[in-house]
Amino acid sequence: MLNLERLRTLDALARHGSVGGAADGLHVTTSAVSQQMAKLEREVGQQLLAKNGRGVRLTDAGRLLADHAALILSQVERAQSDIEAQRGSVVGEVRIGAFPTAARGLLPSAVSGLRSAHPELRVRTVEMEPEYGVRAVLRGDLDLAVVLDWSNKRLPVPGGLAKAPLLDDAADVCLPVSHPLARQDEVDLEDFADDEWVSWPEGEFCYEWLMFTLRSKGIEPRIAHMAGEHHTQIALVEAGHGVCVTPRLGRGPVPAGVRLVPVRQKMRRHIYAVWRADADRRPSIRAAVDALRVSAENAVG
């Protein structure tokens, strides 16, 4: 008889690619992962892991069993969803990830709504960029993630995930008040062909969007500074070190030394929730999505 928790450990190893990654994903120690794998090898009577430099890799038998483990765990997830759906109670735990402005603009209200309506539900949240949120949901590290894409650049969402739209969020150009265009009612991105830009860090989805968008307008971006936090970007703009794109969700008060100007050809982020399709019937997932929708409606209002 194969032990379900040991299969879960093997699945985590296959998904994360290392003992340390599996331990982080399962919230256990590396020695606990190693012990579970040693017991699983004794149960099946075959070697499942082999040394690979300083790490380990799955053997052929390990990969074969890992494929079966993924199917078994998916079926268990469906069974749990069906049982929860039949019971109809919103209980247990739900783990939600969100990118920074959604974590600030949506999660506080959504978590408050969940706690008020469903006191037996434990809610855990973590802030992470959209692409990492999608991966965490696929790995099973999160139950649900709030992610985004832009109207002209979509975030790849793999199969096996369900999604629900939450809101569309407009973005403006942030300028220092001394900028020649700071008094305009609207601007075009082409107006900033000669300006330096304050951007998200290289490699992030929003950085790739900014590069793609500016280049599609015939502008070769001059990135002077990079910062992941919007308030840091705005501080650099206020000091006269460039211009930046600033979404409206979770923006909060802005300093007197900057001006936020709408763009004629609107820049919009599509914000939505994603979760594993095999968990679609879980009442806790449904409750979390509903709470996020209410929070999004209030944010827009």
C-alpha positions in Angstrom: 0.0 0.0 0.0 1.5 3.3 -1.1 1.4 6.1 1.5 -0.3 9.3 0.3 1.9 11.7 2.1 5.0 10.0 0.7 3.5 10.3 -2.8 2.9 14.0 -2.0 6.6 14.3 -1.1 7.7 12.6 -4.4 5.3 14.9 -6.4 6.9 17.9 -4.7 10.4 16.7 -5.6 9.3 16.2 -9.2 7.8 19.7 -9.4 10.4 21.6 -7.5 13.5 19.7 -8.8 15.3 19.6 -5.5 15.0 18.4 -1.9 15.2 22.0 -0.6 12.5 23.2 -3.0 10.3 20.3 -2.1 10.8 21.1 1.6 9.9 24.8 1.1 6.8 23.8 -0.9 5.6 21.3 1.7 6.6 23.6 4.7 8.8 20.8 6.2 12.5 20.3 6.8 14.9 18.8 4.2 15.5 15.9 6.5 11.8 15.2 6.6 11.7 15.0 2.8 14.7 12.7 2.8 13.2 10.4 5.4 9.9 10.2 3.5 11.7 9.4 0.3 13.7 6.7 2.0 10.6 5.1 3.3 8.9 5.3 -0.1 11.9 3.6 -1.7 11.6 0.7 0.8 7.8 0.5 0.1 8.3 0.1 -3.7 11.5 -1.8 -3.5 13.3 0.4 -6.0 15.6 3.3 -6.0 13.7 6.5 -6.8 16.5 9.1 -6.4 20.0 9.3 -7.6 22.8 11.7 -6.8 23.3 14.5 -9.4 26.2 16.7 -8.5 25.4 18.3 -5.1 21.7 17.5 -5.6 19.5 14.6 -6.6 17.5 13.6 -9.7 14.6 11.1 -10.2 15.5 7.7 -11.6 13.4 6.2 -14.3 11.4 4.4 -11.6 11.1 7.7 -9.7 9.8 9.6 -12.8 7.3 6.8 -13.5 6.0 6.8 -9.9 5.9 10.6 -9.9 3.7 10.7 -12.9 1.3 8.3 -11.2 1.5 10.4 -8.0 0.5 13.5 -9.8 -2.6 11.7 -11.1 -3.4 10.2 -7.7 -3.1 13.6 -5.9 -5.2 15.3 -8.5 -7.9 12.7 -8.0 -7.7 13.1 -4.2 -8.1 16.9 -4.8 -11.2 16.3 -6.8 -12.6 13.9 -4.1 -11.9 16.5 -1.4 -13.6 19.2 -3.5 -16.7 17.0 -4.0 -16.9 16.1 -0.3 -16.6 19.8 0.6 -19.2 20.8 -2.0 -21.6 18.2 -0.7 -21.2 19.3 2.8 -21.4 23.0 1.7 -19.4 24.3 4.6 -16.6 26.9 4.1 -14.0 25.5 6.5 -10.4 24.5 6.5 -7.7 26.7 5.0 -7.3 28.7 1.8 -4.0 30.1 0.7 -4.1 33.2 -1.6 -1.2 34.9 -3.4 -1.4 38.3 -5.1 0.9 40.7 -6.9 1.8 43.8 -4.8 -0.8 46.3 -5.9 -3.6 43.7 -5.6 -2.2 42.6 -2.2 -2.5 46.2 -1.1 -5.7 47.1 -3.0 -7.8 43.9 -2.8 -6.6 41.5 -0.1 -7.2 43.4 3.1 -10.9 43.9 2.3 -11.3 40.4 0.9 -9.7 38.7 3.9 -11.9 40.8 6.3 -15.0 39.7 4.3 -14.0 36.0 4.5 -13.3 36.1 8.2 -16.6 37.8 8.9 -18.7 35.5 6.7 -16.7 32.3 7.4 -15.1 32.3 10.8 -14.1 28.6 10.6 -12.0 29.3 7.4 -8.3 30.0 7.9 -7.0 32.5 5.4 -3.3 32.7 4.6 -1.9 35.3 2.1 1.4 36.0 0.4 2.6 38.7 -2.0 4.2 37.5 -5.2 4.5 38.5 -8.9 1.9 37.1 -11.3 4.1 34.5 -13.0 5.2 33.1 -9.7 1.6 33.0 -8.5 0.6 30.9 -11.5 3.4 28.5 -10.8 2.6 28.3 -7.1 -1.0 27.4 -7.9 0.1 24.7 -10.4 2.5 23.2 -7.8 -0.2 23.2 -5.1 1.7 25.7 -2.9 -1.3 28.1 -3.3 -5.0 27.5 -3.6 -5.6 30.7 -5.5 -3.6 33.5 -7.0 -4.6 37.0 -8.1 -2.7 37.7 -11.3 -2.8 40.2 -14.2 -2.1 40.7 -17.8 -2.3 43.8 -20.0 -4.7 44.6 -22.8 -1.8 44.3 -25.3 0.2 41.5 -23.6 -1.3 38.4 -22.1 0.1 36.4 -19.2 0.5 32.8 -20.2 -1.9 30.6 -18.2 -1.3 26.9 -18.5 -4.1 24.3 -18.9 -5.5 22.8 -15.8 -6.3 26.2 -14.3 -9.7 27.9 -13.9 -10.0 31.7 -13.9 -12.4 34.5 -13.0 -12.1 38.1 -13.9 -12.1 40.6 -11.0 -11.6 44.1 -12.6 -9.9 46.1 -15.3 -7.4 48.6 -13.9 -6.3 51.7 -15.8 -2.7 53.1 -15.6 -1.4 56.6 -16.0 2.0 58.2 -16.7 3.6 59.7 -13.7 5.6 62.9 -14.3 7.5 65.3 -12.1 5.5 68.6 -11.8 8.4 70.4 -13.6 7.9 68.2 -16.8 6.7 70.2 -19.8 3.7 67.8 -20.2 2.7 67.8 -16.6 -0.2 70.2 -17.2 -1.7 68.2 -20.1 -5.1 66.6 -19.6 -3.9 63.6 -21.7 -0.7 62.4 -23.3 0.6 59.9 -25.8 3.4 57.5 -25.0 5.2 58.8 -28.1 5.5 62.1 -26.2 8.1 60.5 -24.0 10.5 59.2 -26.7 13.3 61.3 -25.3 12.6 60.7 -21.6 14.3 58.3 -19.2 12.1 55.7 -17.6 11.7 54.2 -14.1 10.8 50.6 -14.7 9.9 47.4 -12.9 13.0 45.1 -12.4 14.2 43.2 -15.5 12.7 39.8 -15.9 9.3 40.7 -14.4 6.2 40.4 -16.5 5.4 44.1 -16.2 9.0 45.0 -17.3 8.5 42.9 -20.4 5.1 44.6 -21.0 6.7 48.1 -20.7 9.5 47.2 -23.2 7.0 45.7 -25.6 4.6 48.6 -25.4 7.2 51.3 -25.8 8.9 49.5 -28.7 5.5 49.0 -30.4 5.3 52.8 -30.4 8.7 53.2 -32.0 10.4 54.1 -28.8 13.6 52.5 -27.7 13.3 52.6 -23.9 15.9 54.4 -21.9 15.7 52.7 -18.6 17.5 54.7 -16.0 16.2 53.1 -12.8 14.4 49.9 -11.7 12.2 49.4 -8.7 9.6 46.7 -7.9 7.6 49.0 -5.5 5.5 51.7 -7.1 6.0 54.1 -4.3 9.8 53.8 -4.9 9.2 54.5 -8.6 7.2 57.6 -7.8 9.8 58.9 -5.4 12.4 58.6 -8.2 10.0 60.5 -10.6 9.4 63.2 -8.0 13.2 63.7 -7.7 13.3 64.3 -11.5 15.0 61.0 -12.5 12.5 59.9 -15.1 8.9 59.0 -15.8 7.0 55.8 -15.0 3.7 54.0 -15.6 1.5 53.9 -12.4 -1.6 51.7 -12.2 -4.5 53.0 -10.1 -5.3 50.0 -8.0 -3.7 50.2 -4.6 -2.0 53.5 -5.5 -2.8 55.5 -2.4 -1.8 59.1 -1.9 0.9 60.5 -4.2 3.4 63.2 -3.3 2.8 66.8 -4.4 5.8 66.8 -6.6 4.3 64.5 -9.2 1.4 64.6 -11.7 -0.5 61.6 -12.9 -1.7 62.0 -16.5 -4.0 59.6 -18.4 -2.9 58.2 -21.7 -5.2 58.8 -24.8 -4.8 55.2 -25.9 -5.8 53.6 -22.6 -3.4 51.3 -20.8 -5.4 48.7 -18.8 -4.5 45.7 -16.7 -6.9 42.8 -16.6 -6.9 41.4 -13.1 -8.3 38.0 -12.4 -8.1 35.0 -10.0 -6.7 31.6 -11.0 -7.0 28.2 -9.2 -6.6 24.5 -10.1 -9.6 23.3 -12.1 -9.7 20.1 -10.1 -10.4 22.2 -7.0 -13.2 24.1 -8.7 -16.0 22.8 -6.5 -14.4 23.6 -3.1 -16.6 26.0 -1.2 -13.5 27.8 0.2 -12.3 28.6 -3.3 -15.7 29.9 -4.3 -15.9 32.0 -1.2 -12.5 33.4 -1.8 -13.3 34.4 -5.4 -16.6 36.0 -4.3 -14.8 38.0 -1.6 -12.2 39.2 -4.1 -15.0 40.2 -6.5 -16.7 42.3 -3.8 -13.3 43.9 -2.9 -12.7 44.6 -6.6 -16.2 46.3 -6.9 -15.4 48.5 -3.9 -12.0 49.4 -5.4 -13.5 50.4 -8.7 -16.3 52.3 -6.9 
